[in-house]
């Protein structure tokens, strides 16, 4: 083995890769179980958003919300106490607060 010093190289080592974003992995069922009792946004296929506290939901995505606000084009159009949304109208559900 040669222990003699080597001349400095003109090549620099490549920068380290950027850190991967921290994301939670899991199934959609895990997500839905985790947001029960928290604030969510429910987007309907019509484009209307309902923001409120997710009370419960079932396997058909029927949803019960409390303290609900209806948003059309980003503006609040109505406020409801309890709201029930039939699952076939739901496009997606997202968390409205950190999990």
Order of alpha helices (4+ residues) and beta strands (2+ residues): alpha-beta-beta-beta-beta-beta
